[in-house]
Amino acid sequence: MYEFLVLDAVYGTLREGQPTQTATAYVRDQLQQALNTSPEVFITNETFGVDPCVHFGKQFAAVVSVNGRLQFFAAAEGQAIDFRYYDGVLTPPLDQNS
């Protein structure tokens, strides 16, 4: 059994690659809702209910507690992530008292 708690999640891009043209959406709640249904999430405008930069490919990043361990995820629009699997560096368990 997996327990997912989404701490932060963003979806967007730099319009035309310009550093002053950030176009992003905060999608923490949408990701949590998706993970409540399935551990595999497709990174799409439909999943998040928003297109923060129409006609441009977006990127996604999230910080998720999986069974009490912080894990970091990133993907491009159109990819899928199975949040049960993680190949990065595992963090210590979250301190529930802090």
N, CA, C and O atoms as a GROMACS GRO file, in nm:
protein
  392
    1MET      N    1   0.084  -0.119   0.000
    1MET     CA    2   0.000   0.000   0.000
    1MET      C    3   0.088   0.124   0.000
    1MET      O    4   0.185   0.132   0.075
    2TYR      N    5   0.055   0.220  -0.082
    2TYR     CA    6   0.131   0.344  -0.091
    2TYR      C    7   0.047   0.460  -0.041
    2TYR      O    8  -0.072   0.470  -0.069
    3GLU      N    9   0.113   0.548   0.034
    3GLU     CA   10   0.048   0.670   0.080
    3GLU      C   11   0.121   0.788   0.017
    3GLU      O   12   0.242   0.803   0.033
    4PHE      N   13   0.046   0.871  -0.056
    4PHE     CA   14   0.103   0.986  -0.125
    4PHE      C   15   0.052   1.115  -0.062
    4PHE      O   16  -0.068   1.131  -0.040
    5LEU      N   17   0.144   1.206  -0.033
    5LEU     CA   18   0.108   1.339   0.013
    5LEU      C   19   0.186   1.439  -0.071
    5LEU      O   20   0.309   1.446  -0.061
    6VAL      N   21   0.117   1.514  -0.154
    6VAL     CA   22   0.182   1.610  -0.243
    6VAL      C   23   0.210   1.738  -0.164
    6VAL      O   24   0.119   1.801  -0.112
    7LEU      N   25   0.337   1.774  -0.156
    7LEU     CA   26   0.377   1.896  -0.085
    7LEU      C   27   0.382   2.016  -0.178
    7LEU      O   28   0.341   2.125  -0.140
    8ASP      N   29   0.431   1.996  -0.299
    8ASP     CA   30   0.438   2.103  -0.400
    8ASP      C   31   0.438   2.041  -0.538
    8ASP      O   32   0.492   1.933  -0.559
    9ALA      N   33   0.378   2.112  -0.632
    9ALA     CA   34   0.381   2.068  -0.772
    9ALA      C   35   0.356   2.187  -0.862
    9ALA      O   36   0.265   2.266  -0.839
   10VAL      N   37   0.438   2.200  -0.966
   10VAL     CA   38   0.424   2.308  -1.064
   10VAL      C   39   0.430   2.250  -1.205
   10VAL      O   40   0.490   2.144  -1.228
   11TYR      N   41   0.368   2.322  -1.298
   11TYR     CA   42   0.357   2.279  -1.437
   11TYR      C   43   0.365   2.404  -1.523
   11TYR      O   44   0.286   2.497  -1.506
   12GLY      N   45   0.460   2.406  -1.616
   12GLY     CA   46   0.471   2.524  -1.701
   12GLY      C   47   0.600   2.528  -1.780
   12GLY      O   48   0.667   2.426  -1.798
   13THR      N   49   0.634   2.649  -1.826
   13THR     CA   50   0.752   2.666  -1.910
   13THR      C   51   0.791   2.814  -1.914
   13THR      O   52   0.724   2.900  -1.857
   14LEU      N   53   0.901   2.840  -1.981
   14LEU     CA   54   0.939   2.977  -2.014
   14LEU      C   55   0.892   3.002  -2.157
   14LEU      O   56   0.940   2.938  -2.251
   15ARG      N   57   0.801   3.094  -2.174
   15ARG     CA   58   0.750   3.125  -2.308
   15ARG      C   59   0.866   3.170  -2.396
   15ARG      O   60   0.938   3.264  -2.365
   16GLU      N   61   0.881   3.100  -2.508
   16GLU     CA   62   0.988   3.127  -2.605
   16GLU      C   63   1.127   3.124  -2.542
   16GLU      O   64   1.220   3.184  -2.595
   17GLY      N   65   1.140   3.054  -2.431
   17GLY     CA   66   1.270   3.040  -2.366
   17GLY      C   67   1.320   3.165  -2.297
   17GLY      O   68   1.435   3.171  -2.255
   18GLN      N   69   1.236   3.265  -2.286
   18GLN     CA   70   1.275   3.393  -2.228
   18GLN      C   71   1.267   3.389  -2.075
   18GLN      O   72   1.162   3.353  -2.021
   19PRO      N   73   1.374   3.424  -2.004
   19PRO     CA   74   1.374   3.416  -1.858
   19PRO      C   75   1.273   3.507  -1.789
   19PRO      O   76   1.241   3.487  -1.672
   20THR      N   77   1.223   3.606  -1.860
   20THR     CA   78   1.124   3.696  -1.801
   20THR      C   79   0.981   3.658  -1.840
   20THR      O   80   0.887   3.731  -1.809
   21GLN      N   81   0.964   3.545  -1.908
   21GLN     CA   82   0.832   3.503  -1.957
   21GLN      C   83   0.787   3.372  -1.892
   21GLN      O   84   0.746   3.279  -1.961
   22THR      N   85   0.794   3.366  -1.760
   22THR     CA   86   0.752   3.246  -1.688
   22THR      C   87   0.601   3.229  -1.700
   22THR      O   88   0.524   3.322  -1.674
   23ALA      N   89   0.559   3.110  -1.738
   23ALA     CA   90   0.417   3.077  -1.748
   23ALA      C   91   0.396   2.943  -1.678
   23ALA      O   92   0.418   2.838  -1.738
   24THR      N   93   0.354   2.948  -1.552
   24THR     CA   94   0.340   2.826  -1.473
   24THR      C   95   0.207   2.824  -1.399
   24THR      O   96   0.140   2.926  -1.382
   25ALA      N   97   0.172   2.704  -1.356
   25ALA     CA   98   0.053   2.685  -1.273
   25ALA      C   99   0.091   2.601  -1.153
   25ALA      O  100   0.170   2.506  -1.164
   26TYR      N  101   0.036   2.635  -1.039
   26TYR     CA  102   0.055   2.557  -0.917
   26TYR      C  103  -0.050   2.446  -0.919
   26TYR      O  104  -0.170   2.474  -0.915
   27VAL      N  105  -0.006   2.321  -0.925
   27VAL     CA  106  -0.097   2.208  -0.947
   27VAL      C  107  -0.093   2.106  -0.834
   27VAL      O  108  -0.120   1.988  -0.857
   28ARG      N  109  -0.060   2.149  -0.714
   28ARG     CA  110  -0.052   2.056  -0.600
   28ARG      C  111  -0.184   1.982  -0.579
   28ARG      O  112  -0.185   1.859  -0.569
   29ASP      N  113  -0.294   2.054  -0.573
   29ASP     CA  114  -0.422   1.991  -0.544
   29ASP      C  115  -0.465   1.895  -0.655
   29ASP      O  116  -0.519   1.788  -0.628
   30GLN      N  117  -0.441   1.934  -0.780
   30GLN     CA  118  -0.478   1.849  -0.893
   30GLN      C  119  -0.396   1.720  -0.891
   30GLN      O  120  -0.449   1.612  -0.920
   31LEU      N  121  -0.265   1.730  -0.857
   31LEU     CA  122  -0.182   1.610  -0.850
   31LEU      C  123  -0.229   1.520  -0.737
   31LEU      O  124  -0.237   1.399  -0.754
   32GLN      N  125  -0.259   1.578  -0.621
   32GLN     CA  126  -0.307   1.497  -0.509
   32GLN      C  127  -0.434   1.423  -0.548
   32GLN      O  128  -0.450   1.305  -0.517
   33GLN      N  129  -0.525   1.491  -0.615
   33GLN     CA  130  -0.649   1.429  -0.659
   33GLN      C  131  -0.620   1.313  -0.755
   33GLN      O  132  -0.683   1.207  -0.744
   34ALA      N  133  -0.527   1.332  -0.848
   34ALA     CA  134  -0.492   1.226  -0.942
   34ALA      C  135  -0.430   1.107  -0.868
   34ALA      O  136  -0.462   0.992  -0.899
   35LEU      N  137  -0.342   1.134  -0.771
   35LEU     CA  138  -0.277   1.026  -0.697
   35LEU      C  139  -0.375   0.953  -0.605
   35LEU      O  140  -0.352   0.836  -0.571
   36ASN      N  141  -0.480   1.018  -0.566
   36ASN     CA  142  -0.582   0.950  -0.485
   36ASN      C  143  -0.655   0.844  -0.567
   36ASN      O  144  -0.718   0.754  -0.512
   37THR      N  145  -0.647   0.856  -0.700
   37THR     CA  146  -0.713   0.763  -0.791
   37THR      C  147  -0.617   0.656  -0.842
   37THR      O  148  -0.654   0.539  -0.853
   38SER      N  149  -0.493   0.696  -0.873
   38SER     CA  150  -0.397   0.604  -0.934
   38SER      C  151  -0.254   0.651  -0.906
   38SER      O  152  -0.230   0.772  -0.903
   39PRO      N  153  -0.160   0.558  -0.886
   39PRO     CA  154  -0.021   0.599  -0.866
   39PRO      C  155   0.050   0.641  -0.996
   39PRO      O  156   0.158   0.698  -0.992
   40GLU      N  157  -0.012   0.612  -1.110
   40GLU     CA  158   0.044   0.652  -1.239
   40GLU      C  159  -0.032   0.773  -1.290
   40GLU      O  160  -0.154   0.768  -1.306
   41VAL      N  161   0.042   0.881  -1.316
   41VAL     CA  162  -0.021   1.007  -1.357
   41VAL      C  163   0.040   1.052  -1.490
   41VAL      O  164   0.162   1.055  -1.506
   42PHE      N  165  -0.047   1.086  -1.584
   42PHE     CA  166  -0.003   1.141  -1.711
   42PHE      C  167   0.008   1.293  -1.697
   42PHE      O  168  -0.084   1.359  -1.647
   43ILE      N  169   0.120   1.346  -1.741
   43ILE     CA  170   0.148   1.490  -1.729
   43ILE      C  171   0.089   1.560  -1.851
   43ILE      O  172   0.153   1.572  -1.955
   44THR      N  173  -0.034   1.606  -1.834
   44THR     CA  174  -0.106   1.669  -1.945
   44THR      C  175  -0.189   1.787  -1.895
   44THR      O  176  -0.215   1.800  -1.775
   45ASN      N  177  -0.230   1.871  -1.989
   45ASN     CA  178  -0.320   1.980  -1.956
   45ASN      C  179  -0.451   1.926  -1.898
   45ASN      O  180  -0.509   1.987  -1.808
   46GLU      N  181  -0.497   1.813  -1.950
   46GLU     CA  182  -0.622   1.755  -1.903
   46GLU      C  183  -0.611   1.708  -1.758
   46GLU      O  184  -0.704   1.727  -1.680
   47THR      N  185  -0.498   1.648  -1.722
   47THR     CA  186  -0.478   1.602  -1.584
   47THR      C  187  -0.488   1.719  -1.487
   47THR      O  188  -0.550   1.707  -1.381
   48PHE      N  189  -0.427   1.830  -1.523
   48PHE     CA  190  -0.418   1.944  -1.431
   48PHE      C  191  -0.530   2.046  -1.452
   48PHE      O  192  -0.546   2.137  -1.371
   49GLY      N  193  -0.606   2.033  -1.561
   49GLY     CA  194  -0.717   2.123  -1.585
   49GLY      C  195  -0.675   2.264  -1.623
   49GLY      O  196  -0.751   2.359  -1.606
   50VAL      N  197  -0.552   2.277  -1.674
   50VAL     CA  198  -0.501   2.409  -1.709
   50VAL      C  199  -0.391   2.395  -1.814
   50VAL      O  200  -0.319   2.296  -1.817
   51ASP      N  201  -0.380   2.495  -1.900
   51ASP     CA  202  -0.268   2.505  -1.993
   51ASP      C  203  -0.203   2.640  -1.969
   51ASP      O  204  -0.248   2.741  -2.023
   52PRO      N  205  -0.098   2.643  -1.887
   52PRO     CA  206  -0.040   2.771  -1.849
   52PRO      C  207   0.036   2.842  -1.961
   52PRO      O  208   0.071   2.959  -1.947
   53CYS      N  209   0.062   2.773  -2.070
   53CYS     CA  210   0.136   2.835  -2.181
   53CYS      C  211   0.094   2.767  -2.311
   53CYS      O  212   0.160   2.674  -2.359
   54VAL      N  213  -0.016   2.814  -2.367
   54VAL     CA  214  -0.074   2.755  -2.487
   54VAL      C  215   0.028   2.754  -2.601
   54VAL      O  216   0.098   2.852  -2.624
   55HIS      N  217   0.034   2.642  -2.671
   55HIS     CA  218   0.120   2.620  -2.788
   55HIS      C  219   0.267   2.599  -2.753
   55HIS      O  220   0.352   2.598  -2.843
   56PHE      N  221   0.300   2.583  -2.626
   56PHE     CA  222   0.438   2.555  -2.585
   56PHE      C  223   0.439   2.429  -2.500
   56PHE      O  224   0.348   2.405  -2.421
   57GLY      N  225   0.545   2.348  -2.517
   57GLY     CA  226   0.562   2.229  -2.434
   57GLY      C  227   0.592   2.270  -2.290
   57GLY      O  228   0.667   2.364  -2.266
   58LYS      N  229   0.534   2.197  -2.197
   58LYS     CA  230   0.552   2.228  -2.055
   58LYS      C  231   0.639   2.125  -1.985
   58LYS      O  232   0.660   2.014  -2.034
   59GLN      N  233   0.688   2.164  -1.868
   59GLN     CA  234   0.762   2.076  -1.778
   59GLN      C  235   0.685   2.067  -1.647
   59GLN      O  236   0.601   2.152  -1.616
   60PHE      N  237   0.714   1.963  -1.572
   60PHE     CA  238   0.644   1.937  -1.447
   60PHE      C  239   0.747   1.902  -1.341
   60PHE      O  240   0.845   1.833  -1.369
   61ALA      N  241   0.725   1.948  -1.219
   61ALA     CA  242   0.809   1.910  -1.106
   61ALA      C  243   0.723   1.901  -0.982
   61ALA      O  244   0.629   1.979  -0.964
   62ALA      N  245   0.756   1.804  -0.896
   62ALA     CA  246   0.677   1.786  -0.774
   62ALA      C  247   0.764   1.733  -0.662
   62ALA      O  248   0.863   1.664  -0.684
   63VAL      N  249   0.723   1.767  -0.540
   63VAL     CA  250   0.779   1.711  -0.418
   63VAL      C  251   0.665   1.634  -0.353
   63VAL      O  252   0.562   1.692  -0.318
   64VAL      N  253   0.685   1.504  -0.337
   64VAL     CA  254   0.579   1.417  -0.287
   64VAL      C  255   0.634   1.330  -0.176
   64VAL      O  256   0.743   1.273  -0.189
   65SER      N  257   0.561   1.320  -0.068
   65SER     CA  258   0.593   1.224   0.036
   65SER      C  259   0.529   1.091  -0.004
   65SER      O  260   0.408   1.081  -0.019
   66VAL      N  261   0.614   0.990  -0.020
   66VAL     CA  262   0.566   0.856  -0.054
   66VAL      C  263   0.598   0.767   0.065
   66VAL      O  264   0.714   0.738   0.094
   67ASN      N  265   0.494   0.724   0.133
   67ASN     CA  266   0.511   0.644   0.255
   67ASN      C  267   0.606   0.712   0.354
   67ASN      O  268   0.688   0.645   0.417
   68GLY      N  269   0.593   0.844   0.367
   68GLY     CA  270   0.671   0.917   0.466
   68GLY      C  271   0.808   0.962   0.423
   68GLY      O  272   0.880   1.022   0.503
   69ARG      N  273   0.849   0.935   0.300
   69ARG     CA  274   0.980   0.978   0.250
   69ARG      C  275   0.962   1.081   0.139
   69ARG      O  276   0.885   1.060   0.045
   70LEU      N  277   1.034   1.192   0.150
   70LEU     CA  278   1.029   1.294   0.045
   70LEU      C  279   1.093   1.241  -0.082
   70LEU      O  280   1.204   1.186  -0.079
   71GLN      N  281   1.023   1.257  -0.192
   71GLN     CA  282   1.077   1.219  -0.321
   71GLN      C  283   1.048   1.331  -0.419
   71GLN      O  284   0.946   1.400  -0.408
   72PHE      N  285   1.138   1.348  -0.515
   72PHE     CA  286   1.130   1.457  -0.611
   72PHE      C  287   1.107   1.398  -0.749
   72PHE      O  288   1.174   1.303  -0.789
   73PHE      N  289   1.014   1.454  -0.822
   73PHE     CA  290   0.977   1.403  -0.953
   73PHE      C  291   0.978   1.515  -1.056
   73PHE      O  292   0.946   1.630  -1.024
   74ALA      N  293   1.014   1.480  -1.179
   74ALA     CA  294   1.011   1.576  -1.289
   74ALA      C  295   0.979   1.500  -1.417
   74ALA      O  296   1.017   1.384  -1.434
   75ALA      N  297   0.909   1.568  -1.508
   75ALA     CA  298   0.874   1.506  -1.636
   75ALA      C  299   0.835   1.616  -1.734
   75ALA      O  300   0.810   1.730  -1.696
   76ALA      N  301   0.832   1.578  -1.859
   76ALA     CA  302   0.785   1.668  -1.964
   76ALA      C  303   0.638   1.641  -1.993
   76ALA      O  304   0.588   1.532  -1.966
   77GLU      N  305   0.571   1.739  -2.047
   77GLU     CA  306   0.432   1.723  -2.088
   77GLU      C  307   0.420   1.601  -2.179
   77GLU      O  308   0.501   1.581  -2.269
   78GLY      N  309   0.317   1.520  -2.155
   78GLY     CA  310   0.294   1.401  -2.236
   78GLY      C  311   0.355   1.274  -2.178
   78GLY      O  312   0.320   1.165  -2.221
   79GLN      N  313   0.445   1.287  -2.081
   79GLN     CA  314   0.503   1.170  -2.017
   79GLN      C  315   0.414   1.124  -1.902
   79GLN      O  316   0.324   1.197  -1.859
   80ALA      N  317   0.440   1.003  -1.854
   80ALA     CA  318   0.369   0.950  -1.738
   80ALA      C  319   0.469   0.920  -1.628
   80ALA      O  320   0.583   0.882  -1.656
   81ILE      N  321   0.427   0.938  -1.504
   81ILE     CA  322   0.510   0.904  -1.389
   81ILE      C  323   0.433   0.802  -1.304
   81ILE      O  324   0.315   0.822  -1.274
   82ASP      N  325   0.500   0.695  -1.267
   82ASP     CA  326   0.445   0.603  -1.168
   82ASP      C  327   0.510   0.640  -1.035
   82ASP      O  328   0.628   0.612  -1.014
   83PHE      N  329   0.436   0.703  -0.949
   83PHE     CA  330   0.490   0.759  -0.826
   83PHE      C  331   0.528   0.653  -0.723
   83PHE      O  332   0.578   0.687  -0.616
   84ARG      N  333   0.505   0.526  -0.754
   84ARG     CA  334   0.551   0.418  -0.664
   84ARG      C  335   0.700   0.391  -0.680
   84ARG      O  336   0.762   0.333  -0.592
   85TYR      N  337   0.756   0.433  -0.792
   85TYR     CA  338   0.896   0.401  -0.823
   85TYR      C  339   0.978   0.528  -0.827
   85TYR      O  340   0.936   0.630  -0.879
   86TYR      N  341   1.098   0.518  -0.770
   86TYR     CA  342   1.183   0.635  -0.758
   86TYR      C  343   1.328   0.593  -0.770
   86TYR      O  344   1.373   0.506  -0.695
   87ASP      N  345   1.402   0.653  -0.862
   87ASP     CA  346   1.542   0.620  -0.883
   87ASP      C  347   1.638   0.725  -0.829
   87ASP      O  348   1.759   0.709  -0.841
   88GLY      N  349   1.586   0.830  -0.770
   88GLY     CA  350   1.671   0.936  -0.718
   88GLY      C  351   1.725   0.902  -0.580
   88GLY      O  352   1.715   0.789  -0.534
   89VAL      N  353   1.782   1.001  -0.516
   89VAL     CA  354   1.836   0.985  -0.382
   89VAL      C  355   1.720   0.992  -0.283
   89VAL      O  356   1.645   1.090  -0.281
   90LEU      N  357   1.707   0.890  -0.201
   90LEU     CA  358   1.600   0.891  -0.101
   90LEU      C  359   1.638   0.982   0.014
   90LEU      O  360   1.753   0.987   0.056
   91THR      N  361   1.541   1.052   0.064
   91THR     CA  362   1.560   1.139   0.180
   91THR      C  363   1.521   1.061   0.304
   91THR      O  364   1.453   0.959   0.294
   92PRO      N  365   1.563   1.108   0.422
   92PRO     CA  366   1.518   1.043   0.545
   92PRO      C  367   1.367   1.058   0.558
   92PRO      O  368   1.307   1.144   0.494
   93PRO      N  369   1.304   0.974   0.642
   93PRO     CA  370   1.160   0.989   0.664
   93PRO      C  371   1.128   1.130   0.715
   93PRO      O  372   1.208   1.192   0.785
   94LEU      N  373   1.009   1.178   0.679
   94LEU     CA  374   0.964   1.308   0.727
   94LEU      C  375   0.950   1.305   0.879
   94LEU      O  376   0.899   1.207   0.935
   95ASP      N  377   0.993   1.410   0.944
   95ASP     CA  378   0.975   1.424   1.088
   95ASP      C  379   0.837   1.483   1.109
   95ASP      O  380   0.814   1.600   1.081
   96GLN      N  381   0.746   1.404   1.158
   96GLN     CA  382   0.608   1.448   1.176
   96GLN      C  383   0.594   1.550   1.288
   96GLN      O  384   0.488   1.611   1.302
   97ASN      N  385   0.700   1.570   1.367
   97ASN     CA  386   0.693   1.664   1.480
   97ASN      C  387   0.744   1.803   1.447
   97ASN      O  388   0.736   1.893   1.531
   98SER      N  389   0.796   1.823   1.327
   98SER     CA  390   0.851   1.956   1.295
   98SER      C  391   0.753   2.041   1.221
   98SER      O  392   0.783   2.156   1.187
   0.00000   0.00000   0.00000
